[in-house]
């Protein structure tokens, strides 16, 4: 299993696909290492991040003020 603790894209580079490419590279690396799931947490109000995670196939597991996402890495 992969766990992503923190990722942030500097303001001038947001909305350019940088975060998506970082997450995809991390997930691909995990797949190659044999991981079948990835877990991360974000704030409930962090809608830009949540939209990205959902677009990449993350499934929501809401708990309190944070929102957790699980990713299946093997197809």
PDB file of N, H, CA, C and O in Angstrom:
ATOM      1  N   UNK A   1       0.835  -1.167   0.000  1.00  0.00           N
ATOM      2  CA  UNK A   1       0.000   0.000   0.000  1.00  0.00           C
ATOM      3  C   UNK A   1       0.888   1.241   0.000  1.00  0.00           C
ATOM      4  O   UNK A   1       1.929   1.282   0.656  1.00  0.00           O
ATOM      5  N   UNK A   2       0.457   2.239  -0.742  1.00  0.00           N
ATOM      6  H   UNK A   2      -0.389   2.207  -1.275  1.00  0.00           H
ATOM      7  CA  UNK A   2       1.125   3.543  -0.739  1.00  0.00           C
ATOM      8  C   UNK A   2       0.366   4.483   0.179  1.00  0.00           C
ATOM      9  O   UNK A   2      -0.857   4.404   0.290  1.00  0.00           O
ATOM     10  N   UNK A   3       1.096   5.370   0.834  1.00  0.00           N
ATOM     11  H   UNK A   3       2.089   5.434   0.744  1.00  0.00           H
ATOM     12  CA  UNK A   3       0.475   6.443   1.606  1.00  0.00           C
ATOM     13  C   UNK A   3       1.128   7.746   1.178  1.00  0.00           C
ATOM     14  O   UNK A   3       2.349   7.888   1.247  1.00  0.00           O
ATOM     15  N   UNK A   4       0.324   8.683   0.743  1.00  0.00           N
ATOM     16  H   UNK A   4      -0.667   8.568   0.687  1.00  0.00           H
ATOM     17  CA  UNK A   4       0.820  10.002   0.353  1.00  0.00           C
ATOM     18  C   UNK A   4       0.475  10.970   1.471  1.00  0.00           C
ATOM     19  O   UNK A   4      -0.697  11.251   1.722  1.00  0.00           O
ATOM     20  N   UNK A   5       1.491  11.474   2.135  1.00  0.00           N
ATOM     21  H   UNK A   5       2.443  11.246   1.931  1.00  0.00           H
ATOM     22  CA  UNK A   5       1.262  12.342   3.285  1.00  0.00           C
ATOM     23  C   UNK A   5       0.961  13.779   2.882  1.00  0.00           C
ATOM     24  O   UNK A   5       0.048  14.399   3.429  1.00  0.00           O
ATOM     25  N   UNK A   6       1.717  14.310   1.934  1.00  0.00           N
ATOM     26  H   UNK A   6       2.458  13.807   1.490  1.00  0.00           H
ATOM     27  CA  UNK A   6       1.535  15.723   1.595  1.00  0.00           C
ATOM     28  C   UNK A   6       2.053  15.984   0.193  1.00  0.00           C
ATOM     29  O   UNK A   6       3.132  15.530  -0.188  1.00  0.00           O
ATOM     30  N   UNK A   7       1.270  16.715  -0.555  1.00  0.00           N
ATOM     31  H   UNK A   7       0.393  17.084  -0.246  1.00  0.00           H
ATOM     32  CA  UNK A   7       1.716  17.206  -1.862  1.00  0.00           C
ATOM     33  C   UNK A   7       1.078  18.576  -2.057  1.00  0.00           C
ATOM     34  O   UNK A   7      -0.111  18.764  -1.798  1.00  0.00           O
ATOM     35  N   UNK A   8       1.874  19.513  -2.510  1.00  0.00           N
ATOM     36  H   UNK A   8       2.840  19.360  -2.720  1.00  0.00           H
ATOM     37  CA  UNK A   8       1.350  20.861  -2.739  1.00  0.00           C
ATOM     38  C   UNK A   8       2.076  21.458  -3.937  1.00  0.00           C
ATOM     39  O   UNK A   8       3.291  21.320  -4.078  1.00  0.00           O
ATOM     40  N   UNK A   9       1.322  22.111  -4.780  1.00  0.00           N
ATOM     41  H   UNK A   9       0.335  22.223  -4.664  1.00  0.00           H
ATOM     42  CA  UNK A   9       1.883  22.779  -5.950  1.00  0.00           C
ATOM     43  C   UNK A   9       1.868  24.273  -5.668  1.00  0.00           C
ATOM     44  O   UNK A   9       0.848  24.821  -5.248  1.00  0.00           O
ATOM     45  N   UNK A  10       2.989  24.925  -5.896  1.00  0.00           N
ATOM     46  H   UNK A  10       3.817  24.480  -6.237  1.00  0.00           H
ATOM     47  CA  UNK A  10       3.097  26.364  -5.657  1.00  0.00           C
ATOM     48  C   UNK A  10       2.054  27.118  -6.485  1.00  0.00           C
ATOM     49  O   UNK A  10       1.792  26.767  -7.635  1.00  0.00           O
ATOM     50  N   UNK A  11       1.480  28.126  -5.906  1.00  0.00           N
ATOM     51  H   UNK A  11       1.692  28.411  -4.972  1.00  0.00           H
ATOM     52  CA  UNK A  11       0.353  28.866  -6.492  1.00  0.00           C
ATOM     53  C   UNK A  11       0.511  29.217  -7.974  1.00  0.00           C
ATOM     54  O   UNK A  11      -0.429  28.993  -8.737  1.00  0.00           O
ATOM     55  N   UNK A  12       1.655  29.759  -8.422  1.00  0.00           N
ATOM     56  H   UNK A  12       2.419  29.941  -7.802  1.00  0.00           H
ATOM     57  CA  UNK A  12       1.750  30.130  -9.842  1.00  0.00           C
ATOM     58  C   UNK A  12       1.665  28.941 -10.807  1.00  0.00           C
ATOM     59  O   UNK A  12       1.423  29.132 -11.999  1.00  0.00           O
ATOM     60  N   UNK A  13       1.863  27.714 -10.300  1.00  0.00           N
ATOM     61  H   UNK A  13       2.060  27.559  -9.332  1.00  0.00           H
ATOM     62  CA  UNK A  13       1.880  26.539 -11.163  1.00  0.00           C
ATOM     63  C   UNK A  13       0.620  25.680 -11.055  1.00  0.00           C
ATOM     64  O   UNK A  13       0.523  24.628 -11.688  1.00  0.00           O
ATOM     65  N   UNK A  14      -0.331  26.129 -10.262  1.00  0.00           N
ATOM     66  H   UNK A  14      -0.252  26.983  -9.748  1.00  0.00           H
ATOM     67  CA  UNK A  14      -1.582  25.380 -10.116  1.00  0.00           C
ATOM     68  C   UNK A  14      -2.426  25.495 -11.370  1.00  0.00           C
ATOM     69  O   UNK A  14      -2.292  26.441 -12.147  1.00  0.00           O
ATOM     70  N   UNK A  15      -3.310  24.500 -11.557  1.00  0.00           N
ATOM     71  H   UNK A  15      -3.418  23.732 -10.926  1.00  0.00           H
ATOM     72  CA  UNK A  15      -4.226  24.455 -12.698  1.00  0.00           C
ATOM     73  C   UNK A  15      -3.482  24.273 -14.022  1.00  0.00           C
ATOM     74  O   UNK A  15      -3.980  24.665 -15.078  1.00  0.00           O
ATOM     75  N   UNK A  16      -2.290  23.677 -13.960  1.00  0.00           N
ATOM     76  H   UNK A  16      -1.886  23.359 -13.102  1.00  0.00           H
ATOM     77  CA  UNK A  16      -1.497  23.399 -15.165  1.00  0.00           C
ATOM     78  C   UNK A  16      -1.192  21.913 -15.323  1.00  0.00           C
ATOM     79  O   UNK A  16      -0.434  21.525 -16.213  1.00  0.00           O
ATOM     80  N   UNK A  17      -1.775  21.086 -14.468  1.00  0.00           N
ATOM     81  H   UNK A  17      -2.390  21.401 -13.745  1.00  0.00           H
ATOM     82  CA  UNK A  17      -1.545  19.654 -14.564  1.00  0.00           C
ATOM     83  C   UNK A  17      -0.346  19.140 -13.788  1.00  0.00           C
ATOM     84  O   UNK A  17      -0.025  17.954 -13.860  1.00  0.00           O
ATOM     85  N   UNK A  18       0.320  20.013 -13.047  1.00  0.00           N
ATOM     86  H   UNK A  18       0.059  20.977 -12.988  1.00  0.00           H
ATOM     87  CA  UNK A  18       1.513  19.599 -12.299  1.00  0.00           C
ATOM     88  C   UNK A  18       1.136  18.594 -11.211  1.00  0.00           C
ATOM     89  O   UNK A  18       1.777  17.551 -11.089  1.00  0.00           O
ATOM     90  N   UNK A  19       0.111  18.893 -10.426  1.00  0.00           N
ATOM     91  H   UNK A  19      -0.410  19.741 -10.525  1.00  0.00           H
ATOM     92  CA  UNK A  19      -0.320  17.993  -9.365  1.00  0.00           C
ATOM     93  C   UNK A  19      -0.751  16.642  -9.914  1.00  0.00           C
ATOM     94  O   UNK A  19      -0.431  15.599  -9.344  1.00  0.00           O
ATOM     95  N   UNK A  20      -1.470  16.669 -11.012  1.00  0.00           N
ATOM     96  H   UNK A  20      -1.730  17.517 -11.475  1.00  0.00           H
ATOM     97  CA  UNK A  20      -1.913  15.420 -11.651  1.00  0.00           C
ATOM     98  C   UNK A  20      -0.704  14.578 -12.058  1.00  0.00           C
ATOM     99  O   UNK A  20      -0.665  13.376 -11.799  1.00  0.00           O
ATOM    100  N   UNK A  21       0.282  15.213 -12.695  1.00  0.00           N
ATOM    101  H   UNK A  21       0.250  16.190 -12.906  1.00  0.00           H
ATOM    102  CA  UNK A  21       1.473  14.466 -13.131  1.00  0.00           C
ATOM    103  C   UNK A  21       2.260  13.915 -11.937  1.00  0.00           C
ATOM    104  O   UNK A  21       2.780  12.801 -12.002  1.00  0.00           O
ATOM    105  N   UNK A  22       2.351  14.688 -10.846  1.00  0.00           N
ATOM    106  H   UNK A  22       1.929  15.593 -10.793  1.00  0.00           H
ATOM    107  CA  UNK A  22       3.037  14.204  -9.651  1.00  0.00           C
ATOM    108  C   UNK A  22       2.325  12.974  -9.074  1.00  0.00           C
ATOM    109  O   UNK A  22       2.966  11.976  -8.746  1.00  0.00           O
ATOM    110  N   UNK A  23       1.008  13.056  -8.957  1.00  0.00           N
ATOM    111  H   UNK A  23       0.488  13.867  -9.224  1.00  0.00           H
ATOM    112  CA  UNK A  23       0.245  11.931  -8.421  1.00  0.00           C
ATOM    113  C   UNK A  23       0.328  10.711  -9.329  1.00  0.00           C
ATOM    114  O   UNK A  23       0.496   9.590  -8.847  1.00  0.00           O
ATOM    115  N   UNK A  24       0.214  10.914 -10.620  1.00  0.00           N
ATOM    116  H   UNK A  24       0.077  11.824 -11.011  1.00  0.00           H
ATOM    117  CA  UNK A  24       0.300   9.794 -11.558  1.00  0.00           C
ATOM    118  C   UNK A  24       1.665   9.122 -11.474  1.00  0.00           C
ATOM    119  O   UNK A  24       1.750   7.894 -11.502  1.00  0.00           O
ATOM    120  N   UNK A  25       2.737   9.912 -11.371  1.00  0.00           N
ATOM    121  H   UNK A  25       2.667  10.910 -11.348  1.00  0.00           H
ATOM    122  CA  UNK A  25       4.085   9.347 -11.270  1.00  0.00           C
ATOM    123  C   UNK A  25       4.242   8.556  -9.971  1.00  0.00           C
ATOM    124  O   UNK A  25       4.833   7.476  -9.971  1.00  0.00           O
ATOM    125  N   UNK A  26       3.722   9.082  -8.878  1.00  0.00           N
ATOM    126  H   UNK A  26       3.241   9.959  -8.878  1.00  0.00           H
ATOM    127  CA  UNK A  26       3.784   8.403  -7.586  1.00  0.00           C
ATOM    128  C   UNK A  26       3.010   7.092  -7.638  1.00  0.00           C
ATOM    129  O   UNK A  26       3.494   6.063  -7.165  1.00  0.00           O
ATOM    130  N   UNK A  27       1.818   7.125  -8.209  1.00  0.00           N
ATOM    131  H   UNK A  27       1.425   7.961  -8.593  1.00  0.00           H
ATOM    132  CA  UNK A  27       0.981   5.934  -8.316  1.00  0.00           C
ATOM    133  C   UNK A  27       1.630   4.896  -9.234  1.00  0.00           C
ATOM    134  O   UNK A  27       1.620   3.705  -8.923  1.00  0.00           O
ATOM    135  N   UNK A  28       2.188   5.334 -10.347  1.00  0.00           N
ATOM    136  H   UNK A  28       2.196   6.302 -10.599  1.00  0.00           H
ATOM    137  CA  UNK A  28       2.872   4.404 -11.264  1.00  0.00           C
ATOM    138  C   UNK A  28       4.071   3.745 -10.587  1.00  0.00           C
ATOM    139  O   UNK A  28       4.304   2.548 -10.756  1.00  0.00           O
ATOM    140  N   UNK A  29       4.826   4.523  -9.826  1.00  0.00           N
ATOM    141  H   UNK A  29       4.637   5.495  -9.689  1.00  0.00           H
ATOM    142  CA  UNK A  29       5.969   3.978  -9.103  1.00  0.00           C
ATOM    143  C   UNK A  29       5.510   2.928  -8.093  1.00  0.00           C
ATOM    144  O   UNK A  29       6.139   1.879  -7.949  1.00  0.00           O
ATOM    145  N   UNK A  30       4.423   3.214  -7.405  1.00  0.00           N
ATOM    146  H   UNK A  30       3.912   4.065  -7.523  1.00  0.00           H
ATOM    147  CA  UNK A  30       3.874   2.254  -6.452  1.00  0.00           C
ATOM    148  C   UNK A  30       3.405   0.975  -7.125  1.00  0.00           C
ATOM    149  O   UNK A  30       3.635  -0.121  -6.614  1.00  0.00           O
ATOM    150  N   UNK A  31       2.749   1.113  -8.269  1.00  0.00           N
ATOM    151  H   UNK A  31       2.563   2.003  -8.684  1.00  0.00           H
ATOM    152  CA  UNK A  31       2.312  -0.077  -9.022  1.00  0.00           C
ATOM    153  C   UNK A  31       3.505  -0.956  -9.372  1.00  0.00           C
ATOM    154  O   UNK A  31       3.472  -2.172  -9.186  1.00  0.00           O
ATOM    155  N   UNK A  32       4.561  -0.319  -9.883  1.00  0.00           N
ATOM    156  H   UNK A  32       4.588   0.669 -10.034  1.00  0.00           H
ATOM    157  CA  UNK A  32       5.762  -1.072 -10.265  1.00  0.00           C
ATOM    158  C   UNK A  32       6.400  -1.761  -9.061  1.00  0.00           C
ATOM    159  O   UNK A  32       7.028  -2.810  -9.202  1.00  0.00           O
ATOM    160  N   UNK A  33       6.237  -1.169  -7.875  1.00  0.00           N
ATOM    161  H   UNK A  33       5.727  -0.317  -7.760  1.00  0.00           H
ATOM    162  CA  UNK A  33       6.795  -1.758  -6.653  1.00  0.00           C
ATOM    163  C   UNK A  33       5.875  -2.817  -6.052  1.00  0.00           C
ATOM    164  O   UNK A  33       6.220  -3.450  -5.055  1.00  0.00           O
ATOM    165  N   UNK A  34       4.696  -3.009  -6.663  1.00  0.00           N
ATOM    166  H   UNK A  34       4.415  -2.495  -7.473  1.00  0.00           H
ATOM    167  CA  UNK A  34       3.797  -4.053  -6.199  1.00  0.00           C
ATOM    168  C   UNK A  34       2.632  -3.586  -5.348  1.00  0.00           C
ATOM    169  O   UNK A  34       1.857  -4.414  -4.869  1.00  0.00           O
ATOM    170  N   UNK A  35       2.488  -2.293  -5.148  1.00  0.00           N
ATOM    171  H   UNK A  35       3.117  -1.621  -5.537  1.00  0.00           H
ATOM    172  CA  UNK A  35       1.367  -1.778  -4.349  1.00  0.00           C
ATOM    173  C   UNK A  35       0.060  -1.952  -5.122  1.00  0.00           C
ATOM    174  O   UNK A  35       0.029  -1.834  -6.347  1.00  0.00           O
ATOM    175  N   UNK A  36      -0.997  -2.228  -4.402  1.00  0.00           N
ATOM    176  H   UNK A  36      -0.972  -2.324  -3.407  1.00  0.00           H
ATOM    177  CA  UNK A  36      -2.303  -2.372  -5.041  1.00  0.00           C
ATOM    178  C   UNK A  36      -3.295  -1.308  -4.575  1.00  0.00           C
ATOM    179  O   UNK A  36      -4.389  -1.196  -5.129  1.00  0.00           O
ATOM    180  N   UNK A  37      -2.920  -0.522  -3.555  1.00  0.00           N
ATOM    181  H   UNK A  37      -2.031  -0.613  -3.104  1.00  0.00           H
ATOM    182  CA  UNK A  37      -3.781   0.550  -3.052  1.00  0.00           C
ATOM    183  C   UNK A  37      -2.938   1.757  -2.673  1.00  0.00           C
ATOM    184  O   UNK A  37      -1.746   1.644  -2.391  1.00  0.00           O
ATOM    185  N   UNK A  38      -3.591   2.921  -2.675  1.00  0.00           N
ATOM    186  H   UNK A  38      -4.560   3.013  -2.904  1.00  0.00           H
ATOM    187  CA  UNK A  38      -2.963   4.138  -2.179  1.00  0.00           C
ATOM    188  C   UNK A  38      -3.969   4.859  -1.297  1.00  0.00           C
ATOM    189  O   UNK A  38      -5.167   4.865  -1.577  1.00  0.00           O
ATOM    190  N   UNK A  39      -3.474   5.457  -0.244  1.00  0.00           N
ATOM    191  H   UNK A  39      -2.500   5.452  -0.017  1.00  0.00           H
ATOM    192  CA  UNK A  39      -4.299   6.165   0.712  1.00  0.00           C
ATOM    193  C   UNK A  39      -3.760   7.575   0.892  1.00  0.00           C
ATOM    194  O   UNK A  39      -2.547   7.769   0.967  1.00  0.00           O
ATOM    195  N   UNK A  40      -4.650   8.563   0.961  1.00  0.00           N
ATOM    196  H   UNK A  40      -5.635   8.405   0.900  1.00  0.00           H
ATOM    197  CA  UNK A  40      -4.261   9.924   1.301  1.00  0.00           C
ATOM    198  C   UNK A  40      -5.430  10.605   1.994  1.00  0.00           C
ATOM    199  O   UNK A  40      -6.569  10.143   1.920  1.00  0.00           O
ATOM    200  N   UNK A  41      -5.136  11.702   2.665  1.00  0.00           N
ATOM    201  H   UNK A  41      -4.211  12.078   2.725  1.00  0.00           H
ATOM    202  CA  UNK A  41      -6.147  12.467   3.379  1.00  0.00           C
ATOM    203  C   UNK A  41      -6.060  13.913   2.942  1.00  0.00           C
ATOM    204  O   UNK A  41      -4.970  14.441   2.721  1.00  0.00           O
ATOM    205  N   UNK A  42      -7.211  14.552   2.818  1.00  0.00           N
ATOM    206  H   UNK A  42      -8.096  14.123   2.997  1.00  0.00           H
ATOM    207  CA  UNK A  42      -7.253  15.977   2.511  1.00  0.00           C
ATOM    208  C   UNK A  42      -8.366  16.611   3.321  1.00  0.00           C
ATOM    209  O   UNK A  42      -9.218  15.916   3.874  1.00  0.00           O
ATOM    210  N   UNK A  43      -8.354  17.926   3.389  1.00  0.00           N
ATOM    211  H   UNK A  43      -7.661  18.490   2.939  1.00  0.00           H
ATOM    212  CA  UNK A  43      -9.411  18.635   4.098  1.00  0.00           C
ATOM    213  C   UNK A  43     -10.728  18.552   3.348  1.00  0.00           C
ATOM    214  O   UNK A  43     -10.758  18.537   2.118  1.00  0.00           O
ATOM    215  N   UNK A  44     -11.802  18.498   4.096  1.00  0.00           N
ATOM    216  H   UNK A  44     -11.778  18.510   5.095  1.00  0.00           H
ATOM    217  CA  UNK A  44     -13.136  18.388   3.500  1.00  0.00           C
ATOM    218  C   UNK A  44     -13.436  19.548   2.543  1.00  0.00           C
ATOM    219  O   UNK A  44     -14.119  19.358   1.537  1.00  0.00           O
ATOM    220  N   UNK A  45     -12.930  20.743   2.853  1.00  0.00           N
ATOM    221  H   UNK A  45     -12.375  20.897   3.670  1.00  0.00           H
ATOM    222  CA  UNK A  45     -13.206  21.930   2.039  1.00  0.00           C
ATOM    223  C   UNK A  45     -12.218  22.118   0.887  1.00  0.00           C
ATOM    224  O   UNK A  45     -12.368  23.058   0.107  1.00  0.00           O
ATOM    225  N   UNK A  46     -11.220  21.254   0.760  1.00  0.00           N
ATOM    226  H   UNK A  46     -11.098  20.490   1.394  1.00  0.00           H
ATOM    227  CA  UNK A  46     -10.210  21.394  -0.294  1.00  0.00           C
ATOM    228  C   UNK A  46     -10.750  20.824  -1.606  1.00  0.00           C
ATOM    229  O   UNK A  46     -10.329  19.760  -2.059  1.00  0.00           O
ATOM    230  N   UNK A  47     -11.675  21.542  -2.193  1.00  0.00           N
ATOM    231  H   UNK A  47     -12.018  22.407  -1.826  1.00  0.00           H
ATOM    232  CA  UNK A  47     -12.363  21.047  -3.384  1.00  0.00           C
ATOM    233  C   UNK A  47     -11.458  20.878  -4.595  1.00  0.00           C
ATOM    234  O   UNK A  47     -11.650  19.912  -5.333  1.00  0.00           O
ATOM    235  N   UNK A  48     -10.481  21.751  -4.855  1.00  0.00           N
ATOM    236  H   UNK A  48     -10.325  22.536  -4.256  1.00  0.00           H
ATOM    237  CA  UNK A  48      -9.608  21.501  -6.016  1.00  0.00           C
ATOM    238  C   UNK A  48      -8.882  20.155  -5.893  1.00  0.00           C
ATOM    239  O   UNK A  48      -8.810  19.397  -6.860  1.00  0.00           O
ATOM    240  N   UNK A  49      -8.347  19.865  -4.708  1.00  0.00           N
ATOM    241  H   UNK A  49      -8.405  20.481  -3.923  1.00  0.00           H
ATOM    242  CA  UNK A  49      -7.660  18.584  -4.511  1.00  0.00           C
ATOM    243  C   UNK A  49      -8.645  17.425  -4.626  1.00  0.00           C
ATOM    244  O   UNK A  49      -8.343  16.407  -5.247  1.00  0.00           O
ATOM    245  N   UNK A  50      -9.808  17.580  -4.034  1.00  0.00           N
ATOM    246  H   UNK A  50     -10.054  18.407  -3.529  1.00  0.00           H
ATOM    247  CA  UNK A  50     -10.799  16.503  -4.077  1.00  0.00           C
ATOM    248  C   UNK A  50     -11.237  16.196  -5.505  1.00  0.00           C
ATOM    249  O   UNK A  50     -11.416  15.034  -5.869  1.00  0.00           O
ATOM    250  N   UNK A  51     -11.407  17.241  -6.312  1.00  0.00           N
ATOM    251  H   UNK A  51     -11.261  18.185  -6.016  1.00  0.00           H
ATOM    252  CA  UNK A  51     -11.777  17.016  -7.721  1.00  0.00           C
ATOM    253  C   UNK A  51     -10.677  16.252  -8.448  1.00  0.00           C
ATOM    254  O   UNK A  51     -10.959  15.354  -9.242  1.00  0.00           O
ATOM    255  N   UNK A  52      -9.429  16.606  -8.176  1.00  0.00           N
ATOM    256  H   UNK A  52      -9.200  17.335  -7.531  1.00  0.00           H
ATOM    257  CA  UNK A  52      -8.307  15.903  -8.798  1.00  0.00           C
ATOM    258  C   UNK A  52      -8.290  14.438  -8.368  1.00  0.00           C
ATOM    259  O   UNK A  52      -8.163  13.551  -9.212  1.00  0.00           O
ATOM    260  N   UNK A  53      -8.413  14.176  -7.078  1.00  0.00           N
ATOM    261  H   UNK A  53      -8.516  14.897  -6.393  1.00  0.00           H
ATOM    262  CA  UNK A  53      -8.363  12.803  -6.589  1.00  0.00           C
ATOM    263  C   UNK A  53      -9.502  11.971  -7.178  1.00  0.00           C
ATOM    264  O   UNK A  53      -9.309  10.814  -7.551  1.00  0.00           O
ATOM    265  N   UNK A  54     -10.661  12.559  -7.255  1.00  0.00           N
ATOM    266  H   UNK A  54     -10.817  13.499  -6.951  1.00  0.00           H
ATOM    267  CA  UNK A  54     -11.800  11.834  -7.824  1.00  0.00           C
ATOM    268  C   UNK A  54     -11.613  11.601  -9.322  1.00  0.00           C
ATOM    269  O   UNK A  54     -11.992  10.550  -9.839  1.00  0.00           O
ATOM    270  N   UNK A  55     -11.031  12.577 -10.021  1.00  0.00           N
ATOM    271  H   UNK A  55     -10.723  13.431  -9.601  1.00  0.00           H
ATOM    272  CA  UNK A  55     -10.767  12.414 -11.456  1.00  0.00           C
ATOM    273  C   UNK A  55      -9.751  11.300 -11.718  1.00  0.00           C
ATOM    274  O   UNK A  55      -9.775  10.669 -12.774  1.00  0.00           O
ATOM    275  N   UNK A  56      -8.861  11.063 -10.752  1.00  0.00           N
ATOM    276  H   UNK A  56      -8.842  11.576  -9.894  1.00  0.00           H
ATOM    277  CA  UNK A  56      -7.850  10.015 -10.891  1.00  0.00           C
ATOM    278  C   UNK A  56      -8.354   8.661 -10.391  1.00  0.00           C
ATOM    279  O   UNK A  56      -7.595   7.692 -10.355  1.00  0.00           O
ATOM    280  N   UNK A  57      -9.619   8.591 -10.010  1.00  0.00           N
ATOM    281  H   UNK A  57     -10.235   9.378 -10.040  1.00  0.00           H
ATOM    282  CA  UNK A  57     -10.206   7.320  -9.618  1.00  0.00           C
ATOM    283  C   UNK A  57     -10.268   7.068  -8.132  1.00  0.00           C
ATOM    284  O   UNK A  57     -10.606   5.962  -7.711  1.00  0.00           O
ATOM    285  N   UNK A  58      -9.950   8.064  -7.321  1.00  0.00           N
ATOM    286  H   UNK A  58      -9.675   8.962  -7.662  1.00  0.00           H
ATOM    287  CA  UNK A  58      -9.999   7.896  -5.876  1.00  0.00           C
ATOM    288  C   UNK A  58     -11.433   7.739  -5.389  1.00  0.00           C
ATOM    289  O   UNK A  58     -12.342   8.424  -5.858  1.00  0.00           O
ATOM    290  N   UNK A  59     -11.619   6.834  -4.452  1.00  0.00           N
ATOM    291  H   UNK A  59     -10.880   6.277  -4.071  1.00  0.00           H
ATOM    292  CA  UNK A  59     -12.923   6.617  -3.845  1.00  0.00           C
ATOM    293  C   UNK A  59     -12.944   7.217  -2.458  1.00  0.00           C
ATOM    294  O   UNK A  59     -12.017   7.003  -1.677  1.00  0.00           O
ATOM    295  N   UNK A  60     -13.989   7.968  -2.136  1.00  0.00           N
ATOM    296  H   UNK A  60     -14.742   8.142  -2.770  1.00  0.00           H
ATOM    297  CA  UNK A  60     -14.093   8.700  -0.877  1.00  0.00           C
ATOM    298  C   UNK A  60     -14.452   7.770   0.281  1.00  0.00           C
ATOM    299  O   UNK A  60     -15.298   6.884   0.156  1.00  0.00           O
ATOM    300  N   UNK A  61     -13.787   8.000   1.404  1.00  0.00           N
ATOM    301  H   UNK A  61     -13.101   8.720   1.506  1.00  0.00           H
ATOM    302  CA  UNK A  61     -14.133   7.378   2.676  1.00  0.00           C
ATOM    303  C   UNK A  61     -14.128   8.496   3.713  1.00  0.00           C
ATOM    304  O   UNK A  61     -13.156   8.646   4.454  1.00  0.00           O
ATOM    305  N   UNK A  62     -15.208   9.288   3.774  1.00  0.00           N
ATOM    306  H   UNK A  62     -15.997   9.167   3.172  1.00  0.00           H
ATOM    307  CA  UNK A  62     -15.263  10.492   4.619  1.00  0.00           C
ATOM    308  C   UNK A  62     -15.263  10.150   6.107  1.00  0.00           C
ATOM    309  O   UNK A  62     -15.951   9.232   6.553  1.00  0.00           O
ATOM    310  N   UNK A  63     -14.477  10.909   6.857  1.00  0.00           N
ATOM    311  H   UNK A  63     -13.918  11.655   6.494  1.00  0.00           H
ATOM    312  CA  UNK A  63     -14.387  10.756   8.308  1.00  0.00           C
ATOM    313  C   UNK A  63     -14.110  12.110   8.937  1.00  0.00           C
ATOM    314  O   UNK A  63     -12.987  12.605   8.841  1.00  0.00           O
ATOM    315  N   UNK A  64     -15.074  12.710   9.563  1.00  0.00           N
ATOM    316  H   UNK A  64     -15.986  12.308   9.641  1.00  0.00           H
ATOM    317  CA  UNK A  64     -14.862  13.974  10.267  1.00  0.00           C
ATOM    318  C   UNK A  64     -14.435  15.104   9.351  1.00  0.00           C
ATOM    319  O   UNK A  64     -14.935  15.232   8.233  1.00  0.00           O
ATOM    320  N   UNK A  65     -13.487  15.942   9.837  1.00  0.00           N
ATOM    321  H   UNK A  65     -13.081  15.838  10.744  1.00  0.00           H
ATOM    322  CA  UNK A  65     -13.094  17.118   9.058  1.00  0.00           C
ATOM    323  C   UNK A  65     -12.117  16.822   7.924  1.00  0.00           C
ATOM    324  O   UNK A  65     -11.721  17.732   7.194  1.00  0.00           O
ATOM    325  N   UNK A  66     -11.730  15.568   7.772  1.00  0.00           N
ATOM    326  H   UNK A  66     -12.051  14.830   8.365  1.00  0.00           H
ATOM    327  CA  UNK A  66     -10.859  15.201   6.659  1.00  0.00           C
ATOM    328  C   UNK A  66     -11.596  14.238   5.746  1.00  0.00           C
ATOM    329  O   UNK A  66     -12.572  13.603   6.145  1.00  0.00           O
ATOM    330  N   UNK A  67     -11.121  14.140   4.535  1.00  0.00           N
ATOM    331  H   UNK A  67     -10.328  14.656   4.211  1.00  0.00           H
ATOM    332  CA  UNK A  67     -11.703  13.222   3.557  1.00  0.00           C
ATOM    333  C   UNK A  67     -10.583  12.305   3.094  1.00  0.00           C
ATOM    334  O   UNK A  67      -9.550  12.770   2.613  1.00  0.00           O
ATOM    335  N   UNK A  68     -10.786  11.022   3.236  1.00  0.00           N
ATOM    336  H   UNK A  68     -11.626  10.644   3.626  1.00  0.00           H
ATOM    337  CA  UNK A  68      -9.781  10.035   2.865  1.00  0.00           C
ATOM    338  C   UNK A  68     -10.117   9.438   1.514  1.00  0.00           C
ATOM    339  O   UNK A  68     -11.286   9.225   1.193  1.00  0.00           O
ATOM    340  N   UNK A  69      -9.091   9.169   0.722  1.00  0.00           N
ATOM    341  H   UNK A  69      -8.141   9.342   0.982  1.00  0.00           H
ATOM    342  CA  UNK A  69      -9.263   8.558  -0.589  1.00  0.00           C
ATOM    343  C   UNK A  69      -8.455   7.281  -0.667  1.00  0.00           C
ATOM    344  O   UNK A  69      -7.299   7.244  -0.245  1.00  0.00           O
ATOM    345  N   UNK A  70      -9.057   6.234  -1.204  1.00  0.00           N
ATOM    346  H   UNK A  70      -9.996   6.264  -1.547  1.00  0.00           H
ATOM    347  CA  UNK A  70      -8.380   4.972  -1.497  1.00  0.00           C
ATOM    348  C   UNK A  70      -8.299   4.820  -3.000  1.00  0.00           C
ATOM    349  O   UNK A  70      -9.253   5.141  -3.708  1.00  0.00           O
ATOM    350  N   UNK A  71      -7.191   4.341  -3.489  1.00  0.00           N
ATOM    351  H   UNK A  71      -6.416   4.080  -2.914  1.00  0.00           H
ATOM    352  CA  UNK A  71      -6.986   4.116  -4.924  1.00  0.00           C
ATOM    353  C   UNK A  71      -6.628   2.651  -5.143  1.00  0.00           C
ATOM    354  O   UNK A  71      -5.758   2.126  -4.449  1.00  0.00           O
ATOM    355  N   UNK A  72      -7.271   1.987  -6.082  1.00  0.00           N
ATOM    356  H   UNK A  72      -7.978   2.414  -6.646  1.00  0.00           H
ATOM    357  CA  UNK A  72      -6.865   0.664  -6.522  1.00  0.00           C
ATOM    358  C   UNK A  72      -5.843   0.843  -7.633  1.00  0.00           C
ATOM    359  O   UNK A  72      -6.143   1.468  -8.650  1.00  0.00           O
ATOM    360  N   UNK A  73      -4.662   0.313  -7.460  1.00  0.00           N
ATOM    361  H   UNK A  73      -4.418  -0.195  -6.634  1.00  0.00           H
ATOM    362  CA  UNK A  73      -3.575   0.538  -8.415  1.00  0.00           C
ATOM    363  C   UNK A  73      -3.398  -0.586  -9.418  1.00  0.00           C
ATOM    364  O   UNK A  73      -2.664  -0.434 -10.395  1.00  0.00           O
ATOM    365  N   UNK A  74      -4.046  -1.692  -9.194  1.00  0.00           N
ATOM    366  H   UNK A  74      -4.642  -1.815  -8.400  1.00  0.00           H
ATOM    367  CA  UNK A  74      -3.947  -2.793 -10.149  1.00  0.00           C
ATOM    368  C   UNK A  74      -5.252  -2.928 -10.885  1.00  0.00           C
ATOM    369  O   UNK A  74      -6.323  -2.914 -10.278  1.00  0.00           O
ATOM    370  N   UNK A  75      -5.168  -3.059 -12.187  1.00  0.00           N
ATOM    371  H   UNK A  75      -4.298  -3.070 -12.681  1.00  0.00           H
ATOM    372  CA  UNK A  75      -6.403  -3.196 -12.979  1.00  0.00           C
ATOM    373  C   UNK A  75      -6.660  -4.616 -13.372  1.00  0.00           C
ATOM    374  O   UNK A  75      -7.654  -4.902 -14.039  1.00  0.00           O
TER     375      UNK A  75
END
